[in-house]
Amino acid sequence: MKNHMTLLARLERISPILALRTLFAWEAPVLEDESGLTVAEPEDGARELRDAQDRALLSARTVGDDIQIVSHEALLEQPDHDLNLSLQALGFAKNPLRMSAEQFHDRVLGIDAAWCLLQRFKDAGAQDPQEVTTRMLQIASEWNALRIDCFEGRTSTSKVARVEELRELLAHPQWKTAGVEKVTLNEDPRGSALSLKFANRTWETEVPAVSMNWQVAQPIAQAKPKARDKNSVRGTGAPSKAILLPRATKIRAEVLAVLQAVQITGSEVRIIERLSPKLYKAVNDVLTELGGKWSTSRQVHVFEACPQEAIGAAITNGELLTAKDYEFFPTPDELVAELVLLAGVSPGMRVLGVHLISVQKVTVRASPQSEDWRGVCSRGERKCLSRFEFLLVS
């Protein structure tokens, strides 16, 4: 969420976010913007955002339950345009982008609420508006999940204890340094999660449960044609027929919807919805493939580090590279030992041009975090290298 806040902090006005809302069919195509940004409805049924020179910047079209958004040349040539910053915060990683209209609309509403709260803390004189906004939104999201559990009778000793911890946390005087006089936990799960009383405002500010669990995107550059040898792939010089790139596994729409709603707290992921056994298995398979391990005692999937970026990437891309995609078959320890012996590999040496060598329970010093390991690691005890990677053997 910190990356989202960094982008939103660069927006001086909320108008680009409001402009993006007009792209949806159920929103009114009305926009008042000082920069001359307007919304148009061509005869083909699409909606377009145009600049003061009447150039098309963005267009959107409804395709079934999805929305397809296209960024046009006039916008692509302005990477620092407020619309581009907003799209980056929304995870606009492809051009054109097609995804569930409801899902994308939720994202727009999410950054809308986050930007407004960020401005409240800026106006209140908070020392670090981005940090305090991020923290408050995280608390709101966690409290929303807890109050739903309480409302539906899914309480436990640990959940009750956590509610008391949140009450004590929000009653701490530290919030006054951010300009907040009082924070209220709203009990009704149908409304906002928190109410904040800022010292410089008469009315309370309502904070909804916002879970920005997708990955921010890099600026989308203009497509440039590249000359490429017809007999090579990705500049490797290898004949195209010799390259067999893995094909990622598509993630079903219902699984993506569940992943969007999970609660991420540190290295823990909690599924807050009641799922059918079949759907739970599918979601569990994805979380496990991403490195999560189910904890029965805590009723969460536990990761080695915060999985927000990994889960966000899976949601954005709608697909996941699994061990099956790489046709992973564990090489017997004896065969790997014989291979290393025949190759005459000594400590510190790098083996270049490894072709789908799988590594399991052998003396290989490599980890997903190290700069020497750039292969695919779906689980800590199972590793598989692609043909373009290096293997550090000891």
N, C-alpha and C positions, 0 to 999 in steps of 0.2 A: 504493500500500500504506500510505502514511502516514495517509490518511483512515480506513482500516480500523483501524489501530492506535489512532487517537484515540478511536474508538468503543469498542474492546475495553478500553482503559485505564479506561473508566468503569464497567466491570463488576467488582464486588468479588468475585464468586463465579463459578464455572464452571457453576453449576446451570442457568441459562437455556439455555446451549448444549447441555448434556446433555438438557434437556427437549425441545429441538428434535429431537434424535436419536431420541427415542421416537416421533416422528410417522411414521417410515418403517416399512413393513410388515415388513422383515427385522430390525428392532431390537426387543428385548424391551420390552413396554409396562410397564416398572417404573421408578418415579421416587421418590427420597427427597429431599425438599426442605424446608428449615426454614420457608420462607414459606407452606407449605401448598399448593404447586402439585402437582397430581395429573394423571395421564393416564387417560383413560376410553376405552372402546370401545363406542360406541352400536351398536344393532342394524343400522344401515345400512352397517356396514363401515368407517366412518371412524374416525379417532382424534382425540381432543380433549384439549387442555390446559385444565384448570380451576383457578380460584383457590380460596382458602380459603373463599369464600362459595359455592362450587360454580357459579360463573358461567363460561360458555365463553369462553376467550380466543382460542384458535386451534383450527382443525380442519383435518385433512388427509385427502385421499382419493386412492387410486391410480386413475389413468385410463390404462389401457394401460401404456406404459412411462413415463408422466409422473406427476407428483404435483401435485395442486391444493391450495393452502393458502389458507385464508380467515381473515382477522383480524376478530374480532367486536367489537361495540360496547364491551364491558367493557375491552378492550385498547386500542381506538382512542382512548378518552377519557383514556388514561394515556401520553402521548408519551414520558415519561422512564422508563417501565417497562423493566426489564432485557431482557425479551423483545423489546420494540420496538427497543432499541439493537442487539440481536443481529441482528434482521431487517434493520436498516439496513446493518449490516456485511455481510450476505449479499446485499445488492442487491435487497431486497424492495420493488420500485417500483410494483407494481400490486396491487390487492385486488379479486378474488382473483388469486393468482399461479399460473400453470401453466407448468411446465418439466420437462425430463427429470429423473426421480427420481434417477438416478445422478449427473447433473451437480449437482443441488442437494445431494445427500448429500456429494459431494466438497467442496463449499463449506463445509458444516457441519464436516466433519473438518478442513478447512483452518483455519478460525477457532478450532477446538478446539486444534489444535497451536500456533497463533500465540499464543493467550491463555496457554497453559501456559508457553511460552518467555518471554513478557513477564513473567510472575510470577517466573520463575527470575531474570531480570535485576533485577527490583525487590528480591527477597529478597537478592540478592548486593550490593546497594548501588550499582548502576550509576548514573552521573550523569544519563544520559538514556535510560531503559529503552526508550522507544518507538523512538528513533532506532537504538539498537544492535540491537534485535530486528528492525527492518525490514532493516537492513544484513545481519544474519546470515541471514535468510530469503532475501534476494536472492542471497547467495553460495551458499546451499544449492541454490537452484533452478538457478543457472548451473552449479554443479559437477555436479548430477544430469544435465543435458543433455550435458556434456562426457564424463562417465564412460560414458553410454550409447553415445555415438559411439565411444569407445575400445573398449568391450566388443564392439561390432559391427564393428570394423575401419574406421570412418570417421574416421581420424586425418589430421591435416595439420600442417604446421610451425607454423602460427598457433595451432592448438588445443593442441599440446604446449607451446608458449610460454605460453599462457594458463594451463594447469595449473600450471606452475612459478610464475607470478605469484600464483596463488591460494595456493599453498603458502607463499610468502614472506609474503603478506599475513596469513595466519592464524597464522604464527609470530611476528608482530610483537608486541612487549611491550604495545602499546596495549590489547589485550584484557584484560590483567590489571587495568586500571583499571575494567573492567566486571565484575570478579569472576571472570574465566575464567582458569584456570591453563593449560589446554591445549585446542587445537582439532584434531580429527583428521578428515581427509577419508576417508570410507569408500569403498573401491574397488568393492564389490559393488553393482551397480545395483538389486538386489532388496530392499535394506534402506534404512535411513535414510541421508541424505546426509552428515550431520556428527555427530560426537560431541563434546560439550562437557564438560569437567571443571571444575565450579565449585568455588571455594575453600571454600565453606560446605556442600558436599554430598559425601557419600561415593561415591555412584554417579554414573556419567556420564549426561548428559542427551542423548537422541537427537533429532536435528533432521531431520524429513522434508523432502522437496522440496515446498514450498507456493508455489503461484503464484496469488495473489489478483488476477487480471487482469480483474476485473469492477468496475463502478463502484458505490460506496456509494449508498444511496438516502436520500431525504429522508423524514422521518416522514410516514406516511400519515394524513391527517386524515379525520374523519368526513364522509361525503358530505352536502352540504347542497343542497336544491333551490334552483335559481336561476330567477328570473323572466326570461324572454327574449322579446323581440319575435319573433313568429312569422315576420315578414318579414325578419329580420336574422340574420346569422351572425357569431359572435364579437364582437358589439357594433360592427361596422363600419357598420351601417345599410344595407348593400348588400343587394339582393334575393338570396335564397338561390339562385335559378337563375343568377345572374351569377357565382357563386363556384365555381371548379373547383380544389379543393385537391389537391395531388399525393398519390398513393398510394405508400407506400414499398414497396420490393422485399423480399420475404421471403428470409431467409438459410436455406439448407437445413440440416437437423440435422447432417449429416456435416461441413459446413463449420464450423458452430458448435463442434463437438467439436474440430476442429483448432485453431481460434482460441483455445479454452480452454487448449490445451496449448502454445501458442507461448511462446518465451522472449523476454522483453522486457528489453533492457539499454540504458538510456539512450534514444536515439532509434532504436535498431536492433531489428528483430523477426526472430527466427530460427525457422523451422519445423523442429521436431525430429523429426517423423515422416516416414517414407517414404510418399509419396502416389502414387496413380495419376495419369497425365497429366491425366485429366479432372477429378479432384478438385483437383489442384494449380492448374489454371486457374481453378477457381471460387474457391479461397482467394486466389489472386493477384489476381483481379478485385476482391475485397472490400478487400484491403490497399491496392491501387492507388487504389481509390475513396476510401479514407480518407486518401490523401496519401502513401503509401509508394512508393518507387522501388527497383527491384531492383538490387542491386550484385553483379555476377558475381564480382568479385575477393574480396569479403567474404562472399558467399553469404548475404546477409541483405537484408531490405527496410529501407531507410533513410528516416526521416521527418525533417521539419524540427525537431520537438520530440518529447518523450516521448509515444507514442501510447496509453499505458495506459488513459487515461480514454475515448478514442474507441473503442478496441477493446472495452473493458468495456461501454460503452453499447450497442454493436452486439450483443454477446453477450446482454446483459440484455433488450434489446428484441426480439431475433430478427429484425430488419429494418434496412434501410438506405436512406436517400434518395439516389438516384443521379442523375446528370445526365439519364438517360432518364426518370426519374420526373417531372422538371420539363419534359420534352419540350424539352430544350435544343437549339437550332439557332443556331450562331454568326451574329450579324448582320454583314454585310459592313462593313468599315471605312468605306467611302464613305457608306453609308447612315447609320451612326452619326454621322459627322461632319456630315452634312446635318441630322440630327435635332437635334443640339446647336446648330447654327447657326440653325435655324428657331425653336428654343425661346428663343433669346437668352440662353443660360445663360452667366454670367460666373464667374470664379474665386471660390470660397468659398460659392457658392449651393448650396442643397439642393433637390432635385427631389422633391416629395411626390406619392405616388399612382402610382409607377411600376408599370406592368403588364407583368410578364414581359419586361423589357428585358434582353437578353444583352449582355455586354460582352467584347470580345476585341481585344487589341492597340490600345487607344485610350488617350488620356491621362486615365485615371481614377485618382485617388489614393485607393485603398481597399485594405485588407488585412484578412485574417480576424482579426488581432489588434487592429485599431484599433476604437475605439468608434463610428467613423463607418460601419463596415462591419458590417452585421448580416444579410447575405444568405446565400446558400448558396455555398460554395466547395469543390468537390470536388477541384480541382487548382489549382495556383498560377497556371497560365497561362489558366485558363478560369473565368469567374465568371458567375453567374446570379442575378438579384434576384427575390424574390417580390413580389407586388403591395403588400405592406404595408411595404416597406423604403424606405430613403432612399439616394440616390446622390449622392456628393460628386464633382462634376465640376470639372476644371481646364482 
